[in-house]
Amino acid sequence: MFNNSNKKDIFTSIVRVKGSQNHKVIPVKSTKEVDISLWKEFSKVISRIYVSIPIRVGDIICKNVLNTGIDIICTKDILDE
């Protein structure tokens, strides 16, 4: 049986963009590997976030998610309409 209890990987997701006609979401990722067992909780946190443009690669979207010391950062530039 497959056991995810001690598996880790970079968490990736999307965050909604507020105030843009051309972009509805932006890709994001964690700054460190995250226990796979926490991915569902990370997803719940990320689903509540909206970002405004302009935004650049590396900008912190959410700091210290769930008190893990892991930040969520942007992985794509959206500078203007």
HELIX and SHEET records of a PDB file:
HELIX    1   1 ILE A   36  LEU A   38  5                                   3    
HELIX    2   2 TRP A   39  ILE A   46  1                                   8    
HELIX    3   3 VAL A   65  ASN A   67  5                                   3    
SHEET    1   A 5 TYR A  50  SER A  52  0                                        
SHEET    2   A 5 LYS A   8  LYS A  18  1                                        
SHEET    3   A 5 VAL A  25  ASP A  35 -1                                        
SHEET    4   A 5 ILE A  72  CYS A  74 -1                                        
SHEET    5   A 5 ILE A  60  CYS A  62 -1                                        
END                                                                             
